[in-house]
Amino acid sequence: MAFDQLSTKLQDVFKQLKSKGKLSDKDVKLALREVKLALLEADVNFKVVKQFIKTIEERAVGTEVLESLTPGQQVIKIVNDELVALMGGTQSKITFASKGITPIMMVGLQGAGKTTTSGKLAALIKSQGKRPLLVGCDVYRPAAIDQLMKVGKQVNIPVFSLGTDHNPVDIAKAGMEYARENNFDVVLLDTAGRLHIDEVLMDELKFIKAEVKPREILLVVDAMTGQDAVNVAESFNEALGIDGIVMTKLDSDNRGGAALSVKAVTNKPIKYAGMGEKLSDLEPFHPERMASRILGMGDVLTLIEKAQQNYDEDKAKELEAKFRKAEFNFDDFLDQMRQIKKMGPLNQILGMLPGMNTSKLGEIDVDDKQLAYIEAIILSMTKEERQNPSIINMSRKKRIAAGSGRDLQEVNRLIKQFEQMQTMMKQMSGMMKGKKGKFKLPFM
């Protein structure tokens, strides 16, 4: 999970600060020393760390903070503010043309996930009411255009290509003309990457830029490469002039050094973050929400947005009615579980809850495979068993275990947990009788 390592260390430091009633200059400086070490271990650029700590110290060491009623909380607020500023301050959006076509150049090195990200971004733009077109300008990498075609088909976005026998500049020009003739309003140019930055690559990108005059040049970088990603961003910006960064594999980078360094080094914002392998796993980058996650304060806004995008409102109302009557059965449980699975990996969802540190969830099994096992057990029940679990005796349990490929102990555990949930619902239902006002199940 993104920033797990850094988040754990910062939360430990701030826990100690909050435990003290009063703080001295020495307390703050010792805490900031730990923050500095945590940032360096997270592979944040040294110059960025140095300036970051200096800014916090200037704000935190003073009578206004140290003599306040909650000095520990005040210091944490300052760190939060500076983290937000470090990552760009506010969300940076794509600026679409008021009329005509918005050309977007997707650039980057090979292996960063540029082609897949182009498809993800096209799908996201389409969901905003636009008509995007993908254009395959990578004529060098084997099967690059085939990959773009496949991605385009998966997200239902048209792909324009002239094959590999044409100059990339001519393809970009022809793609723009095709978009004009067919009423597309956004063109995403999937340009060729290289194994490393070289003059030939940059010259080609400059020629495409001169021809199509892109509204946005987005650099795709791999968060897992740490400071190499920052160096790549700096080089592309100097040579080409980029408008923003798309950081892939941020969900897999438990350090987060690139995300915390790149804006300060290049003065270009992260606009999107890849948070998974699915084609829907591309999120707008919100500095304030990311800072909140890092400091263990959760990201409830993103959680709500995910729920709104993925949760079936009619099913939610039906489930709420059953909850009130304490009629919740295994079919309902399976529906609820599938809805939550649509929102993304369970550890990501848990990481958005305030106070939840996903690196310390070792005692709680958040492996998505466990959800698949539960689903297999429930689907091995008959319709009657799912709707009336009280009839499930030992012989039925053995049949369910055999049918699901799980052991009897797992079946027993699931049924016991479900019975406990039913008991809780009956108690809550009784408490709600006669009371006005609405209540909602989690994620509704």
C-alpha positions, 0 to 999 in steps of 0.5 A, spaced: 500 500 500 502 507 498 506 510 503 505 504 508 512 505 511 512 512 511 506 512 514 507 507 520 513 511 522 510 518 522 504 516 526 509 513 531 513 519 532 506 523 532 503 519 537 509 520 542 508 528 541 501 527 543 502 523 549 506 529 552 502 535 555 507 540 553 512 541 548 519 544 548 523 546 543 527 540 544 521 535 543 519 538 537 527 538 534 527 531 536 521 529 533 523 533 526 529 529 526 525 522 526 521 525 521 527 527 517 530 520 517 523 517 515 522 521 509 530 519 507 528 512 508 522 513 504 527 515 498 524 522 498 529 527 495 535 529 500 534 537 498 526 536 498 527 533 505 532 539 508 527 544 505 521 541 508 524 540 515 526 547 515 519 550 513 516 546 519 521 547 524 520 555 523 513 554 523 513 549 529 518 552 534 515 558 537 510 560 543 504 560 539 504 553 538 508 550 544 504 554 549 497 552 545 493 547 549 494 542 544 501 543 542 502 536 539 496 537 534 498 543 532 505 540 530 501 535 526 497 540 523 503 544 520 506 537 518 500 536 514 499 543 511 506 542 509 505 535 506 499 538 502 504 544 499 509 539 497 505 535 493 502 541 489 497 544 494 490 542 490 488 537 485 491 539 478 486 537 473 487 537 465 485 543 462 480 541 456 479 546 450 473 550 450 471 548 443 475 544 438 479 538 440 484 537 446 490 534 444 494 530 450 501 527 449 502 521 453 510 520 454 515 516 458 520 511 458 518 503 456 516 499 462 512 505 466 505 503 463 504 508 458 500 505 453 495 502 459 495 508 462 493 512 456 487 507 456 485 508 463 485 516 462 481 515 456 476 511 460 476 516 465 475 522 460 469 518 457 466 518 464 466 526 464 462 526 458 467 527 453 469 523 446 476 521 446 480 517 441 486 513 442 492 514 437 497 509 436 504 513 435 509 507 437 511 504 431 518 501 434 516 497 440 513 490 438 506 489 438 505 496 442 499 498 437 496 491 438 496 492 445 493 499 445 488 496 440 486 491 446 486 496 451 481 501 447 477 495 446 476 493 453 474 500 455 470 501 449 474 507 446 476 507 439 483 507 436 486 510 430 492 507 427 496 507 421 500 501 423 508 501 423 510 503 416 509 510 417 512 516 421 510 517 428 509 525 426 505 523 420 500 518 424 499 524 430 497 529 424 493 524 421 490 522 428 488 529 429 485 530 422 481 523 423 478 526 430 476 532 427 472 529 421 469 524 426 467 529 432 472 526 437 473 532 442 479 529 446 485 525 442 490 521 446 497 520 443 500 514 445 508 516 443 514 511 443 518 510 449 525 508 450 529 504 455 533 510 457 532 518 455 536 519 448 536 525 443 533 521 438 527 520 442 526 527 445 527 530 437 521 525 435 517 528 441 518 535 439 516 534 432 510 531 434 509 537 439 510 542 434 505 538 429 499 537 434 500 543 439 498 539 445 494 542 450 497 537 455 503 533 455 503 528 461 509 524 463 508 517 465 512 514 471 513 508 475 513 510 482 516 504 484 523 506 481 523 512 486 528 517 485 529 515 478 522 517 476 524 524 479 530 524 475 526 522 469 521 527 470 526 532 471 529 530 464 523 530 460 521 537 463 527 540 461 527 537 454 520 537 452 516 541 457 511 537 461 504 539 464 503 534 469 505 527 471 501 520 471 504 516 477 503 508 476 504 503 481 503 508 487 499 502 490 505 498 490 510 503 493 510 503 500 515 508 500 512 514 496 519 518 495 517 519 488 510 522 489 513 526 495 519 529 491 517 530 484 513 536 484 518 540 488 524 538 483 520 539 477 514 544 479 510 540 475 504 537 479 502 529 479 495 529 476 493 522 476 495 516 480 495 508 478 492 505 484 491 498 481 492 493 475 484 494 473 483 499 467 478 503 472 484 503 477 486 510 475 485 516 480 485 524 480 491 525 485 489 529 491 494 532 495 490 534 501 487 527 501 494 523 500 497 527 506 491 525 510 492 518 508 500 518 510 498 521 517 493 516 518 487 520 518 484 516 512 481 519 506 473 518 507 472 523 501 475 518 496 472 512 499 465 515 499 466 517 491 468 510 490 462 507 494 457 512 489 461 510 483 460 502 484 454 501 489 447 499 486 443 504 490 436 500 489 440 494 492 442 498 498 435 501 499 432 493 499 438 491 503 436 497 508 429 494 508 431 487 510 436 490 515 430 494 519 426 487 519 432 483 521 431 479 514 438 479 512 440 472 509 447 469 505 444 472 498 444 479 501 451 478 504 454 475 498 451 481 494 454 486 499 460 483 499 460 483 491 459 491 491 464 492 496 469 488 492 468 493 486 470 498 490 477 495 489 482 491 494 480 491 501 486 493 504 486 500 500 479 501 502 481 499 509 487 504 508 482 510 507 478 509 514 481 514 519 486 511 524 487 505 520 494 503 518 494 498 513 501 496 515 499 493 521 493 489 519 497 483 519 492 480 525 487 481 520 486 477 514 485 482 508 487 478 502 482 478 497 483 471 496 479 470 502 473 474 499 473 469 493 473 463 498 467 466 502 464 466 495 465 459 493 462 457 500 456 461 499 455 459 492 456 451 494 449 452 498 442 451 496 438 457 495 434 454 501 440 454 505 442 461 503 435 464 505 434 460 511 441 458 514 438 455 520 437 449 516 444 448 515 446 441 519 452 437 519 451 433 513 449 440 509 456 443 512 460 437 509 457 437 503 458 445 502 465 444 504 466 439 499 463 443 494 467 449 495 473 446 496 474 449 503 475 445 509 469 444 514 472 449 519 472 454 514 464 453 513 463 453 520 467 459 522 463 463 516 456 460 519 458 462 526 460 469 524 454 470 520 449 468 526 453 473 530 451 478 525 444 476 524 443 477 532 447 484 532 442 486 526 436 483 530 438 487 536 439 494 532 433 493 529 429 493 536 433 499 538 431 503 531 423 501 532 419 507 534 425 512 532 425 517 527 430 518 522 434 514 517 440 510 518 445 507 513 449 500 512 456 501 511 458 504 504 451 506 503 
